Amino acid sequence: MKDLEIGQVLSLRIRIDYFGVFEEKHPYLILDIREEDNIIEVGQLHSLEGKMFEAIDNKNKVIFNTNPQETVIDKDSFIQKNNTIMLEYFDGIEKYRRQKDKLSNNKLQNVIQAYKEYHENNEIPENRIVYLDHIEIEKLNR
């Protein structure tokens, strides 16, 4: 169908209710693709630089850029597990993909498992659950 895969990274400006609209584009790791619902679930990535204490919080999962060397992230990062960010899966969304490379399989599986476990064991506040349809995605990313 569409040319995206779990483990790839999208670069987008999005809206999150507790924050508003991000001024700059942010990287989002694709965690799940549900073609039957036309939903892509993503996790927001942040650089570890200057955020080490934030990164070790159990709400976050660290992803190192090395061992093996990653091409889809260019520096040590972390993903926020305490958000649910869903995007409409539409023809053309692949133009926001950083590249066709994916996070290495072991790291990807560890991130997905940590994300799912966090969601199973913690309530995600309503203001941290976001759905953006293709109209809003296109509008924010002109």
Contacts in CASP RR format, 6 or more apart in sequence:
PFRMAT RR
TARGET T0000
AUTHOR 0000-0000-0000
METHOD contacts of the structure
MODEL  1
MKDLEIGQVLSLRIRIDYFGVFEEKHPYLILDIREEDNIIEVGQLHSLEG
KMFEAIDNKNKVIFNTNPQETVIDKDSFIQKNNTIMLEYFDGIEKYRRQK
DKLSNNKLQNVIQAYKEYHENNEIPENRIVYLDHIEIEKLNR
1 35 0 8 1.000
2 89 0 8 1.000
2 90 0 8 1.000
2 91 0 8 1.000
2 92 0 8 1.000
2 93 0 8 1.000
2 94 0 8 1.000
3 94 0 8 1.000
3 97 0 8 1.000
4 10 0 8 1.000
4 30 0 8 1.000
4 33 0 8 1.000
4 40 0 8 1.000
4 89 0 8 1.000
4 93 0 8 1.000
4 94 0 8 1.000
4 97 0 8 1.000
5 30 0 8 1.000
5 33 0 8 1.000
5 102 0 8 1.000
6 30 0 8 1.000
6 31 0 8 1.000
6 32 0 8 1.000
6 33 0 8 1.000
6 102 0 8 1.000
6 108 0 8 1.000
6 112 0 8 1.000
7 29 0 8 1.000
7 30 0 8 1.000
7 31 0 8 1.000
7 72 0 8 1.000
7 102 0 8 1.000
7 103 0 8 1.000
7 108 0 8 1.000
8 29 0 8 1.000
8 30 0 8 1.000
8 72 0 8 1.000
8 97 0 8 1.000
8 98 0 8 1.000
8 99 0 8 1.000
8 100 0 8 1.000
8 101 0 8 1.000
8 102 0 8 1.000
9 27 0 8 1.000
9 28 0 8 1.000
9 29 0 8 1.000
9 30 0 8 1.000
9 45 0 8 1.000
9 72 0 8 1.000
9 73 0 8 1.000
9 97 0 8 1.000
9 98 0 8 1.000
9 99 0 8 1.000
9 103 0 8 1.000
10 27 0 8 1.000
10 28 0 8 1.000
10 30 0 8 1.000
10 40 0 8 1.000
10 42 0 8 1.000
10 87 0 8 1.000
10 93 0 8 1.000
10 96 0 8 1.000
10 97 0 8 1.000
10 98 0 8 1.000
11 25 0 8 1.000
11 26 0 8 1.000
11 27 0 8 1.000
11 28 0 8 1.000
11 96 0 8 1.000
11 97 0 8 1.000
11 98 0 8 1.000
12 25 0 8 1.000
12 26 0 8 1.000
12 28 0 8 1.000
12 87 0 8 1.000
12 96 0 8 1.000
12 137 0 8 1.000
12 140 0 8 1.000
12 141 0 8 1.000
13 21 0 8 1.000
13 22 0 8 1.000
13 23 0 8 1.000
13 24 0 8 1.000
13 25 0 8 1.000
13 26 0 8 1.000
13 140 0 8 1.000
13 141 0 8 1.000
14 21 0 8 1.000
14 22 0 8 1.000
14 26 0 8 1.000
14 28 0 8 1.000
14 85 0 8 1.000
14 87 0 8 1.000
14 130 0 8 1.000
14 132 0 8 1.000
14 137 0 8 1.000
14 140 0 8 1.000
15 21 0 8 1.000
15 22 0 8 1.000
15 130 0 8 1.000
15 132 0 8 1.000
15 136 0 8 1.000
15 140 0 8 1.000
16 22 0 8 1.000
16 83 0 8 1.000
16 85 0 8 1.000
16 127 0 8 1.000
16 128 0 8 1.000
16 130 0 8 1.000
17 126 0 8 1.000
17 127 0 8 1.000
17 128 0 8 1.000
17 130 0 8 1.000
18 125 0 8 1.000
18 127 0 8 1.000
18 128 0 8 1.000
21 140 0 8 1.000
25 141 0 8 1.000
26 44 0 8 1.000
26 45 0 8 1.000
27 44 0 8 1.000
27 45 0 8 1.000
27 73 0 8 1.000
27 77 0 8 1.000
27 98 0 8 1.000
28 42 0 8 1.000
28 43 0 8 1.000
28 44 0 8 1.000
28 45 0 8 1.000
28 85 0 8 1.000
29 42 0 8 1.000
29 43 0 8 1.000
29 45 0 8 1.000
29 79 0 8 1.000
29 103 0 8 1.000
29 111 0 8 1.000
30 40 0 8 1.000
30 41 0 8 1.000
30 42 0 8 1.000
31 41 0 8 1.000
31 42 0 8 1.000
31 43 0 8 1.000
31 111 0 8 1.000
31 112 0 8 1.000
31 115 0 8 1.000
32 39 0 8 1.000
32 40 0 8 1.000
32 41 0 8 1.000
32 112 0 8 1.000
33 39 0 8 1.000
33 40 0 8 1.000
33 41 0 8 1.000
33 89 0 8 1.000
34 40 0 8 1.000
34 41 0 8 1.000
34 89 0 8 1.000
35 89 0 8 1.000
37 89 0 8 1.000
38 88 0 8 1.000
38 89 0 8 1.000
38 90 0 8 1.000
39 86 0 8 1.000
39 87 0 8 1.000
39 88 0 8 1.000
39 89 0 8 1.000
40 86 0 8 1.000
40 87 0 8 1.000
40 88 0 8 1.000
40 89 0 8 1.000
40 93 0 8 1.000
41 84 0 8 1.000
41 85 0 8 1.000
41 86 0 8 1.000
41 87 0 8 1.000
42 85 0 8 1.000
42 86 0 8 1.000
42 87 0 8 1.000
43 79 0 8 1.000
43 80 0 8 1.000
43 83 0 8 1.000
43 85 0 8 1.000
43 115 0 8 1.000
44 79 0 8 1.000
44 80 0 8 1.000
44 83 0 8 1.000
44 85 0 8 1.000
45 63 0 8 1.000
45 73 0 8 1.000
45 77 0 8 1.000
45 78 0 8 1.000
45 79 0 8 1.000
46 54 0 8 1.000
46 55 0 8 1.000
46 77 0 8 1.000
46 78 0 8 1.000
46 79 0 8 1.000
46 80 0 8 1.000
47 75 0 8 1.000
47 76 0 8 1.000
47 77 0 8 1.000
48 55 0 8 1.000
48 62 0 8 1.000
48 75 0 8 1.000
48 76 0 8 1.000
48 77 0 8 1.000
48 78 0 8 1.000
49 75 0 8 1.000
49 76 0 8 1.000
51 78 0 8 1.000
54 60 0 8 1.000
54 78 0 8 1.000
55 62 0 8 1.000
55 78 0 8 1.000
56 62 0 8 1.000
58 118 0 8 1.000
59 80 0 8 1.000
59 81 0 8 1.000
59 82 0 8 1.000
59 118 0 8 1.000
60 78 0 8 1.000
60 79 0 8 1.000
60 80 0 8 1.000
60 81 0 8 1.000
60 82 0 8 1.000
61 78 0 8 1.000
61 79 0 8 1.000
61 81 0 8 1.000
61 110 0 8 1.000
61 111 0 8 1.000
61 114 0 8 1.000
61 115 0 8 1.000
62 76 0 8 1.000
62 77 0 8 1.000
62 78 0 8 1.000
63 70 0 8 1.000
63 73 0 8 1.000
63 76 0 8 1.000
63 77 0 8 1.000
63 78 0 8 1.000
63 79 0 8 1.000
63 103 0 8 1.000
63 107 0 8 1.000
63 111 0 8 1.000
64 76 0 8 1.000
64 107 0 8 1.000
65 73 0 8 1.000
65 74 0 8 1.000
65 75 0 8 1.000
65 76 0 8 1.000
65 77 0 8 1.000
66 76 0 8 1.000
68 104 0 8 1.000
70 103 0 8 1.000
70 104 0 8 1.000
70 107 0 8 1.000
71 99 0 8 1.000
71 101 0 8 1.000
72 98 0 8 1.000
72 99 0 8 1.000
72 101 0 8 1.000
72 102 0 8 1.000
72 103 0 8 1.000
73 103 0 8 1.000
79 111 0 8 1.000
79 115 0 8 1.000
81 114 0 8 1.000
81 115 0 8 1.000
81 118 0 8 1.000
81 119 0 8 1.000
82 118 0 8 1.000
82 122 0 8 1.000
82 124 0 8 1.000
82 128 0 8 1.000
83 124 0 8 1.000
83 128 0 8 1.000
83 129 0 8 1.000
83 130 0 8 1.000
84 119 0 8 1.000
84 124 0 8 1.000
84 128 0 8 1.000
84 129 0 8 1.000
84 130 0 8 1.000
85 130 0 8 1.000
85 132 0 8 1.000
86 130 0 8 1.000
86 131 0 8 1.000
86 132 0 8 1.000
87 93 0 8 1.000
87 131 0 8 1.000
87 132 0 8 1.000
87 137 0 8 1.000
88 131 0 8 1.000
88 132 0 8 1.000
88 133 0 8 1.000
88 134 0 8 1.000
88 137 0 8 1.000
90 134 0 8 1.000
90 137 0 8 1.000
93 134 0 8 1.000
93 137 0 8 1.000
96 137 0 8 1.000
96 141 0 8 1.000
102 108 0 8 1.000
103 111 0 8 1.000
132 140 0 8 1.000
END
